[in-house]
Amino acid sequence: MTLPQIGTLRVVPALEHLELVPAPVASALAAWAEADSRVAGQVGITEIDPADSDTAVLVEKYGLSWDTSANCVLVAGKREGQERVAAVLVRADTKADVNGVVRRLLDVRKASFWPTERAVAASGMEYGGITPVGVPESWRILIDRRVVATPSVLIGAGTRAAKIAVPGELFATLPRAEIIDHLGR
């Protein structure tokens, strides 16, 4: 088993600790492990104090660099009356190019971040812990190529009380993931 060690965090096998994540995330982790056998031995989870979930606090408290953490934002736009939604994952040292790359990928006139209440209700996850792992199947999952190129990445776990640790290259095998150049800027 080769779990990524990130900063001073204690990482344990995610599939052995699914009680730490909401049901949609647990189901998605199990499905991902079925699709790629490396997931079971390489994707980890770490419990954290929910007060430490925000990236700036996490980075400082656990001795991380900004490029080892990734943030997931929910973005939507409408076209012909139909809403198009995407979970967008970019490294914490960048910001999602919502009105450029994301807007063009969604093929909408205007793309916007979802309000907190809507993001939480639709994803079934806590604000500050939203992750692309376990979002509804109708949503696109857009991942910046720099995330994939990062050796070990911490992402949300669907809750503020945990983070999922993933070798960046495994994001290329996350079901429905689209790896996009210059998604973050």
C-alpha positions in Angstrom: 0.0 0.0 0.0 1.5 3.3 -1.1 -0.5 6.1 0.6 0.5 9.7 -0.1 2.0 11.4 2.9 1.2 15.1 2.9 2.8 17.5 5.3 2.2 16.4 8.9 -1.2 14.8 8.3 -1.7 11.1 9.2 -3.2 9.5 6.1 -5.1 6.2 6.3 -6.7 4.1 3.5 -9.9 5.9 2.4 -11.8 2.7 1.6 -11.2 1.4 5.1 -12.7 4.6 6.6 -15.8 5.4 4.5 -17.5 6.4 7.8 -15.6 9.7 7.5 -17.4 10.8 4.3 -21.0 11.3 3.3 -22.8 8.5 1.4 -22.4 9.9 -2.1 -18.6 10.2 -1.6 -18.4 6.7 -0.1 -20.2 5.3 -3.1 -18.1 7.2 -5.6 -14.9 6.1 -3.9 -15.9 2.4 -4.0 -16.9 2.8 -7.7 -13.6 4.5 -8.5 -11.7 1.6 -6.8 -13.7 -0.8 -8.9 -12.7 1.1 -12.1 -9.0 1.4 -11.1 -7.4 -1.1 -8.7 -4.7 1.4 -7.6 -7.3 3.5 -5.8 -7.6 1.1 -2.9 -3.9 1.2 -2.1 -3.2 4.8 -3.0 -6.2 7.0 -2.1 -6.1 8.0 1.6 -8.1 10.1 4.0 -7.2 12.1 7.0 -9.3 13.5 9.8 -8.9 17.1 10.6 -10.5 19.7 12.9 -13.4 21.2 10.8 -12.0 24.6 11.8 -8.9 23.7 9.8 -10.7 22.9 6.6 -10.1 26.3 4.8 -7.1 26.1 2.6 -5.0 28.9 4.2 -5.4 27.4 7.7 -4.8 23.8 6.4 -1.6 24.8 4.6 -0.1 26.7 7.6 -1.1 24.3 10.4 0.0 21.0 8.6 3.1 22.2 6.9 1.7 22.0 3.3 2.6 24.0 0.2 -0.3 25.6 -1.7 0.2 23.4 -4.7 -0.6 20.2 -2.7 -4.1 21.3 -2.0 -6.9 21.5 -4.5 -10.2 23.3 -4.3 -13.5 22.2 -5.9 -16.1 24.8 -6.8 -19.5 24.3 -8.4 -20.2 26.4 -11.4 -23.3 26.6 -13.6 -24.7 28.4 -16.6 -27.8 28.1 -18.7 -28.3 27.5 -22.4 -31.7 27.2 -24.0 -33.3 27.1 -20.6 -31.2 24.1 -19.5 -28.8 24.5 -16.6 -25.3 23.0 -17.1 -23.4 22.3 -14.0 -19.7 21.4 -13.4 -17.6 20.5 -10.4 -14.3 22.3 -11.1 -11.1 21.2 -9.4 -8.1 23.4 -9.5 -4.9 23.6 -7.3 -5.2 26.0 -4.4 -2.4 28.1 -5.9 -4.7 29.0 -8.8 -8.2 30.2 -9.3 -10.8 28.6 -11.7 -11.1 30.4 -15.0 -14.9 30.5 -14.7 -15.7 33.2 -17.3 -13.2 31.9 -19.8 -12.4 28.2 -19.9 -15.3 26.9 -17.8 -17.9 29.1 -19.6 -16.7 27.8 -23.0 -16.6 24.2 -21.9 -20.2 24.5 -20.6 -21.2 26.3 -23.8 -23.1 29.0 -21.9 -23.1 32.7 -22.2 -22.4 33.3 -18.5 -21.0 30.9 -15.9 -21.3 31.6 -12.2 -20.3 30.0 -8.9 -23.3 28.4 -7.2 -24.5 30.1 -4.0 -23.4 28.3 -0.8 -26.9 27.1 0.1 -27.6 25.7 -3.3 -24.1 24.0 -3.6 -24.6 22.3 -0.3 -28.2 21.1 -1.0 -27.5 19.8 -4.5 -24.2 18.1 -3.7 -25.1 16.6 -0.3 -21.8 17.8 1.0 -20.7 20.5 3.5 -19.5 23.9 2.3 -15.7 23.9 2.6 -15.5 20.2 1.9 -17.1 19.8 -1.5 -15.3 17.3 -3.7 -15.7 16.1 -7.3 -15.8 12.6 -5.9 -19.5 11.8 -5.5 -21.2 14.7 -7.3 -24.4 13.9 -9.2 -23.9 12.0 -12.5 -25.5 14.7 -14.6 -22.7 17.1 -13.6 -19.4 17.4 -15.5 -16.2 17.0 -13.6 -13.5 19.4 -14.9 -10.0 18.9 -13.5 -7.0 21.2 -14.2 -4.1 19.3 -15.7 -1.8 20.8 -13.0 -3.8 18.8 -10.4 -3.0 15.6 -12.3 0.7 16.6 -12.5 1.0 17.1 -8.7 2.4 14.0 -6.9 0.0 14.2 -3.9 -3.1 16.3 -3.6 -5.5 17.0 -0.8 -9.1 17.5 -1.8 -12.4 17.9 0.1 -14.0 14.8 1.5 -17.6 16.0 1.4 -17.2 17.2 5.0 -15.1 19.8 6.7 -13.8 17.1 9.2 -11.7 15.2 6.6 -9.6 15.5 3.5 -9.0 12.9 0.8 -5.3 12.4 -0.3 -4.8 11.4 -3.9 -1.8 10.9 -6.1 -2.5 13.5 -8.8 -2.1 11.0 -11.7 -5.1 9.0 -10.4 -7.5 11.9 -11.2 -7.2 10.9 -14.8 -9.0 7.7 -14.0 -11.8 9.3 -11.9 -15.0 8.3 -13.6 -16.4 11.2 -15.8 -13.3 13.3 -15.1 -12.2 15.7 -18.0 -8.6 16.8 -17.7 -8.4 20.4 -18.9 -5.4 22.6 -19.7 -5.3 26.0 -18.1 -8.5 25.5 -16.1 -6.9 27.3 -13.2 -5.0 30.5 -13.7 
